[in-house]
Amino acid sequence: MRTAIERRAVRISPAMRRIAAPLAAALLLAGAAAPARADAVADFYKGKQVQIVVGYGTGGGYDVYARVISRHFAKHLPGAPTMVVQNMPGAGSLRAANHLYVTAPKDGTTFGTFARNMPLLGVLGGNKNVQFDPRKFTWLGSPSSAQDDAYMLFVRKDSKVNTIEKARDAKGEPIVIGGTAEGATGNDIAFLIRDTVGLNLKLIPGYPDGGALFIAIERSELDGRFVGLSAVASNKPEWLRPDGVVFPMLQFARRTRHPDYPNVPTARELAKDAQARQLIELAEIPYMLSRPYAAPPGLPADRAAALQKALLGTTTDKEFLADAAKLGLDVSPVGPEEAMDMLNLLAEAPESLKEQLRKLQSGG
């Protein structure tokens, strides 16, 4: 029987799969009804530079998505401005999220992407470094809902801990995994899996970005890491070959096993009890918004609508889709309304579950 969290999440999923056509139609109708406003947006953006802030360094999954999007976005934005990607790594992308909310210009010339768990961090509260209310961002959506993706625990094949049974041995050797900063997705999921599934994990935080983690694993400095399957496909496709240096031990953010990995269990399957499963389900909600894109709060309404329409237009652009396919990027767009649905679902979760997640995020 599905829990309340799972039933509500299921109700959102069909809307995500149908988002492209109805949202495009609504935005086109809005544009047709107000040509003067469209002209004003075009006049504003003409000759300007629009910045896409990425909360990580170059070479990781978020950066790859942003750079592909930047090559096609301007075609769908009135005025066809110049697009520039600015990497702003720091604190697991918290620095970028705070920048977008507090200091970035609120005129439509800046938007960005940050870790998928930043909305959860903001909704939960309790972190004095969080300077944003996730529900007040100007949400553009996401190019991916991760419906064909998975967040995997990849472990080196030569690791002494190479099975779930060994990993659950509290007295045995731990799996040494790497992470970036406090609040980063990989760090939080490591604590969650440790407590809800019972894996013996030792986290080494402080790596600057995903690229550094890939290198550390290949150098045997680490046994493994949590990372999106699509990020591996676009950055380290050789890892997915039968002769790759790693293997997937566990799948997160999946209700069912990924069809390409039918022998790899999900976190939900391995949950120690019903309460552990509920915690996993709650933590998985942000993965519906796999690559979140947002602009600062308080944007002029016509420019906000233009940016939302441009992201949607980009994700249905044939040239963009061809580039994404070459890099193995999942494209299953999520609109701004669905993003808000996800945030509301997080905010309305039982306080007892949110409190447990707060403790886990602090490593407790």
C-alpha positions as CSV (number, residue, x, y, z in Angstrom):
1,M,0.0,0.0,0.0
2,R,1.4,3.4,-0.9
3,T,2.0,6.0,1.8
4,A,0.4,9.4,1.8
5,I,3.6,11.0,0.5
6,E,3.9,8.5,-2.4
7,R,0.2,8.8,-3.4
8,R,0.5,12.6,-3.6
9,A,3.8,12.3,-5.6
10,V,2.1,10.0,-8.0
11,R,-0.6,12.5,-8.6
12,I,2.0,15.1,-9.7
13,S,3.8,12.8,-12.1
14,P,1.2,12.7,-15.0
15,A,1.2,16.5,-15.0
16,M,4.9,16.5,-15.5
17,R,4.6,14.1,-18.5
18,R,2.0,16.3,-20.1
19,I,3.6,19.7,-19.3
20,A,5.1,20.6,-22.6
21,A,2.0,20.9,-24.8
22,P,-0.5,22.7,-22.5
23,L,2.0,25.1,-21.1
24,A,3.3,26.0,-24.6
25,A,-0.3,26.6,-25.7
26,A,-1.1,28.8,-22.8
27,L,2.0,30.9,-23.2
28,L,1.4,31.3,-26.9
29,L,-2.1,32.5,-26.3
30,A,-0.8,34.9,-23.7
31,G,1.7,36.2,-26.2
32,A,-0.9,36.6,-29.0
33,A,-3.2,38.5,-26.6
34,A,-0.6,41.1,-25.7
35,P,1.7,41.9,-28.7
36,A,2.7,45.2,-27.1
37,R,4.0,43.4,-24.0
38,A,6.0,41.0,-26.2
39,D,7.5,44.0,-28.0
40,A,8.5,45.5,-24.7
41,V,10.2,42.3,-23.7
42,A,12.0,42.2,-27.0
43,D,13.1,45.8,-26.7
44,F,14.4,45.1,-23.2
45,Y,16.5,42.0,-24.2
46,K,17.8,43.2,-27.5
47,G,21.6,43.8,-27.3
48,K,21.7,42.6,-23.7
49,Q,23.7,39.7,-22.0
50,V,21.8,37.1,-20.1
51,Q,23.7,35.2,-17.5
52,I,23.1,31.6,-16.5
53,V,24.6,31.0,-13.0
54,V,25.7,27.4,-12.3
55,G,26.2,26.4,-8.7
56,Y,29.1,24.1,-9.6
57,G,32.4,24.1,-11.4
58,T,32.8,23.1,-15.0
59,G,32.4,19.6,-16.3
60,G,29.7,18.3,-13.9
61,G,26.1,17.4,-14.8
62,Y,24.6,20.8,-13.9
63,D,27.3,22.6,-16.0
64,V,26.7,20.3,-19.0
65,Y,23.0,21.0,-19.0
66,A,23.5,24.7,-18.7
67,R,26.0,24.9,-21.5
68,V,23.7,23.0,-23.9
69,I,20.8,25.1,-22.9
70,S,22.8,28.3,-23.4
71,R,23.4,27.4,-27.0
72,H,19.7,27.4,-27.8
73,F,17.9,29.5,-25.2
74,A,18.2,32.9,-26.9
75,K,16.3,31.6,-30.0
76,H,13.2,31.4,-27.8
77,L,13.6,34.6,-25.9
78,P,12.4,37.9,-27.5
79,G,15.3,40.1,-28.5
80,A,17.7,37.2,-28.8
81,P,20.2,38.4,-26.2
82,T,23.7,37.0,-25.8
83,M,23.9,34.0,-23.4
84,V,26.8,33.6,-20.9
85,V,27.3,30.8,-18.4
86,Q,28.9,31.7,-15.1
87,N,30.1,29.0,-12.8
88,M,29.7,29.9,-9.1
89,P,30.8,26.8,-7.1
90,G,30.6,26.9,-3.3
91,A,28.9,25.2,-0.4
92,G,27.3,22.5,-2.7
93,S,25.7,25.2,-4.8
94,L,24.2,27.1,-1.8
95,R,26.4,30.1,-2.7
96,A,24.7,30.3,-6.1
97,A,21.2,29.8,-4.7
98,N,21.8,32.6,-2.2
99,H,23.3,34.8,-4.9
100,L,20.2,34.4,-7.2
101,Y,17.9,35.2,-4.3
102,V,19.7,38.1,-2.7
103,T,22.2,39.9,-5.0
104,A,21.5,39.0,-8.6
105,P,19.7,41.7,-10.6
106,K,15.9,41.2,-10.5
107,D,15.3,42.4,-14.1
108,G,15.4,39.2,-16.0
109,T,19.0,39.2,-17.1
110,T,20.1,36.5,-14.6
111,F,18.8,33.1,-13.8
112,G,20.5,29.9,-12.8
113,T,20.6,26.3,-11.6
114,F,21.6,24.8,-8.3
115,A,21.5,21.4,-6.6
116,R,18.1,19.7,-6.7
117,N,18.0,19.4,-2.9
118,M,18.4,23.2,-2.4
119,P,14.5,23.6,-2.3
120,L,14.4,20.9,0.4
121,L,17.1,22.7,2.4
122,G,15.1,25.9,2.2
123,V,11.8,24.3,3.1
124,L,13.2,22.4,6.1
125,G,15.0,25.5,7.6
126,G,17.4,25.1,10.4
127,N,20.5,26.0,8.3
128,K,21.6,29.6,9.2
129,N,23.5,29.8,5.8
130,V,20.3,29.5,3.8
131,Q,19.2,33.0,2.7
132,F,16.3,32.1,0.5
133,D,12.7,31.0,0.6
134,P,12.4,28.5,-2.2
135,R,8.8,29.3,-2.9
136,K,9.6,32.9,-3.7
137,F,12.1,32.2,-6.5
138,T,10.8,32.9,-10.0
139,W,10.7,29.3,-11.1
140,L,11.4,28.4,-14.7
141,G,11.2,24.7,-14.3
142,S,13.6,21.9,-15.2
143,P,14.8,20.3,-18.4
144,S,14.5,17.0,-16.7
145,S,12.2,15.3,-14.3
146,A,14.6,12.4,-13.9
147,Q,11.8,10.0,-14.9
148,D,14.4,8.1,-17.0
149,D,17.3,8.8,-14.6
150,A,18.4,7.5,-11.2
151,Y,20.7,8.8,-8.4
152,M,23.2,5.9,-8.0
153,L,25.7,4.9,-5.4
154,F,28.6,3.9,-7.6
155,V,31.4,1.9,-6.0
156,R,34.8,0.8,-7.3
157,K,34.8,-2.8,-8.4
158,D,38.1,-3.4,-6.5
159,S,36.6,-2.1,-3.2
160,K,36.6,-4.6,-0.3
161,V,32.9,-3.7,0.3
162,N,31.3,-4.8,-2.9
163,T,27.8,-6.1,-1.9
164,I,24.9,-4.7,0.0
165,E,25.4,-7.4,2.7
166,K,29.0,-6.3,3.3
167,A,28.0,-2.7,3.2
168,R,25.4,-3.3,6.0
169,D,28.0,-4.8,8.3
170,A,28.4,-2.1,10.9
171,K,31.5,-3.8,12.3
172,G,33.1,-4.2,8.9
173,E,35.0,-1.7,6.7
174,P,33.0,1.3,5.5
175,I,32.6,2.4,2.0
176,V,34.6,5.6,1.7
177,I,32.6,8.1,-0.4
178,G,33.3,11.7,-1.3
179,G,31.1,14.8,-1.2
180,T,31.3,18.5,-1.7
181,A,29.9,20.8,1.0
182,E,27.3,20.7,3.8
183,G,23.9,20.7,2.2
184,A,25.1,19.2,-1.1
185,T,23.0,16.4,-2.5
186,G,25.6,13.6,-2.2
187,N,26.3,14.5,1.4
188,D,22.7,14.6,2.5
189,I,21.8,11.3,0.7
190,A,24.8,9.6,2.3
191,F,23.5,10.4,5.7
192,L,20.0,9.4,4.8
193,I,21.0,6.1,3.3
194,R,23.3,5.4,6.3
195,D,20.4,5.8,8.7
196,T,17.4,4.4,6.7
197,V,19.1,1.6,4.8
198,G,21.9,0.8,7.3
199,L,24.9,1.1,4.9
200,N,28.2,1.6,6.6
201,L,29.3,4.8,4.8
202,K,32.2,7.1,5.6
203,L,31.8,10.5,4.0
204,I,34.8,12.7,3.0
205,P,33.4,16.1,2.3
206,G,35.1,19.2,0.9
207,Y,35.7,18.3,-2.8
208,P,35.2,21.4,-5.0
209,D,32.8,19.8,-7.5
210,G,31.7,16.7,-9.3
211,G,34.7,16.7,-11.6
212,A,37.1,16.4,-8.7
213,L,35.0,13.5,-7.3
214,F,35.2,11.6,-10.6
215,I,39.0,12.0,-10.5
216,A,39.3,11.0,-6.9
217,I,37.5,7.8,-7.6
218,E,39.6,7.0,-10.6
219,R,42.7,7.5,-8.5
220,S,41.4,5.2,-5.8
221,E,41.3,8.0,-3.3
222,L,37.6,7.1,-2.7
223,D,35.6,4.0,-3.0
224,G,32.7,5.7,-4.6
225,R,30.1,8.5,-4.7
226,F,26.4,9.2,-5.1
227,V,25.8,10.7,-8.6
228,G,23.1,10.9,-11.2
229,L,23.1,8.2,-13.9
230,S,22.8,10.9,-16.6
231,A,25.8,12.8,-15.1
232,V,27.9,9.7,-15.5
233,A,26.6,9.1,-19.0
234,S,27.6,12.6,-20.1
235,N,30.9,12.9,-18.1
236,K,32.2,9.3,-17.7
237,P,30.4,7.1,-20.2
238,E,33.2,4.5,-19.9
239,W,32.1,3.9,-16.3
240,L,28.9,2.4,-17.7
241,R,30.6,-0.2,-19.8
242,P,31.0,-3.8,-18.6
243,D,34.7,-3.2,-18.1
244,G,34.2,0.1,-16.2
245,V,36.0,0.7,-12.9
246,V,32.8,1.0,-10.9
247,F,29.5,-0.7,-10.5
248,P,26.1,0.6,-9.2
249,M,25.2,-0.7,-5.8
250,L,22.0,1.2,-5.0
251,Q,19.4,3.3,-6.8
252,F,17.9,6.4,-5.2
253,A,15.0,8.6,-6.4
254,R,13.3,5.6,-8.1
255,R,10.0,4.0,-7.1
256,T,11.0,1.1,-9.2
257,R,14.3,-0.1,-10.5
258,H,15.7,1.6,-13.6
259,P,15.0,-0.7,-16.6
260,D,18.7,-0.7,-17.5
261,Y,19.6,-1.8,-14.0
262,P,17.1,-4.5,-13.0
263,N,19.5,-6.1,-10.6
264,V,20.3,-3.0,-8.6
265,P,17.9,-2.5,-5.6
266,T,16.3,0.8,-4.8
267,A,16.6,2.6,-1.5
268,R,12.8,2.1,-0.9
269,E,13.3,-1.7,-1.2
270,L,16.1,-1.7,1.3
271,A,14.5,0.7,3.9
272,K,14.8,-0.8,7.4
273,D,11.1,-0.1,8.3
274,A,8.0,1.9,7.3
275,Q,9.3,5.1,8.9
276,A,12.6,4.8,7.1
277,R,10.7,4.4,3.8
278,Q,8.7,7.5,4.5
279,L,11.9,9.5,5.0
280,I,13.3,8.2,1.8
281,E,10.1,9.1,-0.1
282,L,10.1,12.7,1.3
283,A,13.8,13.1,0.4
284,E,13.1,11.9,-3.1
285,I,10.5,14.5,-3.9
286,P,13.1,17.2,-5.1
287,Y,14.3,14.7,-7.7
288,M,11.1,15.4,-9.6
289,L,12.8,18.6,-10.3
290,S,16.1,17.1,-11.4
291,R,17.9,20.1,-12.8
292,P,16.1,23.1,-11.3
293,Y,16.2,26.5,-13.0
294,A,15.1,29.7,-11.2
295,A,15.4,33.4,-11.5
296,P,15.5,35.9,-8.6
297,P,12.2,36.8,-6.9
298,G,10.3,39.9,-8.0
299,L,10.9,39.9,-11.7
300,P,8.6,41.9,-14.0
301,A,5.7,39.5,-14.9
302,D,6.2,39.8,-18.6
303,R,9.9,38.9,-18.4
304,A,9.3,36.1,-16.0
305,A,6.8,34.6,-18.5
306,A,9.2,35.1,-21.3
307,L,12.0,33.2,-19.5
308,Q,9.6,30.4,-18.6
309,K,8.4,30.1,-22.2
310,A,12.0,30.2,-23.4
311,L,13.1,27.3,-21.2
312,L,10.2,25.2,-22.4
313,G,10.8,26.2,-26.0
314,T,14.5,25.2,-25.6
315,T,13.6,21.7,-24.2
316,T,11.4,21.0,-27.3
317,D,13.9,22.5,-29.8
318,K,15.1,19.9,-32.3
319,E,18.6,21.1,-32.3
320,F,18.8,21.1,-28.5
321,L,17.3,17.6,-28.3
322,A,20.0,16.4,-30.8
323,D,22.7,17.9,-28.7
324,A,21.2,16.5,-25.5
325,A,21.0,13.0,-27.1
326,K,24.7,13.1,-28.0
327,L,25.6,13.7,-24.4
328,G,23.1,11.3,-22.9
329,L,21.1,14.0,-21.1
330,D,17.6,13.2,-20.0
331,V,15.0,15.6,-21.4
332,S,11.6,15.3,-19.7
333,P,10.6,18.9,-19.0
334,V,9.0,20.2,-15.8
335,G,7.1,23.5,-15.8
336,P,7.0,26.2,-13.2
337,E,3.6,25.2,-11.9
338,E,4.8,21.7,-11.3
339,A,7.9,23.1,-9.6
340,M,5.6,24.9,-7.1
341,D,3.6,21.7,-6.6
342,M,6.7,19.9,-5.6
343,L,7.7,22.7,-3.2
344,N,4.2,22.7,-1.6
345,L,4.4,19.0,-1.2
346,L,7.6,19.3,0.7
347,A,6.3,22.2,2.8
348,E,3.1,20.3,3.8
349,A,5.0,17.1,4.8
350,P,4.5,16.0,8.5
351,E,6.7,18.0,10.8
352,S,8.0,14.9,12.4
353,L,9.5,13.7,9.1
354,K,10.9,17.1,8.4
355,E,12.6,17.2,11.8
356,Q,14.2,13.9,11.1
357,L,15.5,15.1,7.8
358,R,16.9,18.2,9.5
359,K,18.9,16.0,11.8
360,L,20.2,13.9,9.0
361,Q,21.3,16.9,7.0
362,S,23.4,18.0,9.9
363,G,25.0,14.5,10.1
364,G,23.1,13.6,13.2
